[in-house]
Amino acid sequence: MSLCDLASQVTELYPDYEVPKLPEDTQLGLVRVEAVPKKLMALGLHFTPLEKIIKDAVESLRRRGCIA
């Protein structure tokens, strides 16, 4: 996942917030790794879905008064 993908996801979840659009090439050379997460999951590691991470972060910022 790139920063552009993250910004798009935040925009989808919170359309009322102005999230800057990022160019696709903000992270040149970024390579998606799939083998490592599969191995970690086989060892019992559970990943938190990105949507939950974003929602938790936004709710925390709201509670602290950092965003409205």
C-alpha positions as CSV (number, residue, x, y, z in Angstrom):
1,M,0.0,0.0,0.0
2,S,1.3,3.4,-0.9
3,L,0.7,6.8,0.7
4,C,-1.6,7.5,-2.3
5,D,-3.7,4.4,-1.4
6,L,-3.9,5.5,2.2
7,A,-5.0,9.0,1.3
8,S,-7.7,7.5,-0.9
9,Q,-8.9,5.2,1.8
10,V,-9.2,8.0,4.3
11,T,-11.1,10.1,1.7
12,E,-13.6,7.2,1.2
13,L,-14.2,6.7,5.0
14,Y,-14.3,10.5,5.8
15,P,-15.4,12.5,2.8
16,D,-16.1,15.5,5.0
17,Y,-12.3,15.9,5.6
18,E,-10.1,17.5,3.0
19,V,-7.4,14.9,2.4
20,P,-4.7,16.1,0.0
21,K,-4.4,14.1,-3.2
22,L,-1.0,12.6,-3.6
23,P,0.6,11.7,-6.9
24,E,1.0,8.0,-7.7
25,D,4.8,8.3,-7.8
26,T,5.3,9.5,-4.2
27,Q,7.1,6.2,-3.3
28,L,9.1,5.2,-6.3
29,G,10.6,1.7,-6.0
30,L,8.0,0.6,-3.4
31,V,7.6,-3.2,-3.7
32,R,4.6,-5.1,-2.3
33,V,5.8,-8.0,-0.1
34,E,3.4,-10.9,0.2
35,A,5.5,-13.9,1.4
36,V,6.5,-12.3,4.8
37,P,2.9,-11.6,5.9
38,K,1.8,-15.2,5.0
39,K,4.7,-16.6,7.1
40,L,3.8,-14.3,10.0
41,M,0.2,-15.3,9.9
42,A,1.2,-19.0,9.9
43,L,3.0,-18.2,13.1
44,G,-0.2,-16.8,14.6
45,L,0.2,-13.0,14.0
46,H,-3.1,-11.3,13.2
47,F,-3.0,-8.1,11.2
48,T,-5.5,-5.3,12.0
49,P,-7.4,-4.2,8.9
50,L,-6.5,-0.8,7.5
51,E,-10.0,0.5,7.8
52,K,-10.1,-0.2,11.5
53,I,-6.7,1.5,12.0
54,I,-7.9,4.6,10.2
55,K,-11.2,4.7,12.1
56,D,-9.4,4.3,15.5
57,A,-6.9,7.0,14.6
58,V,-9.6,9.5,13.6
59,E,-11.7,8.8,16.7
60,S,-8.7,9.2,18.9
61,L,-7.9,12.6,17.2
62,R,-11.5,13.7,17.7
63,R,-11.5,12.7,21.4
64,R,-8.3,14.7,21.9
65,G,-9.8,17.7,20.1
66,C,-7.1,17.7,17.4
67,I,-9.8,17.5,14.7
68,A,-13.5,18.4,14.6
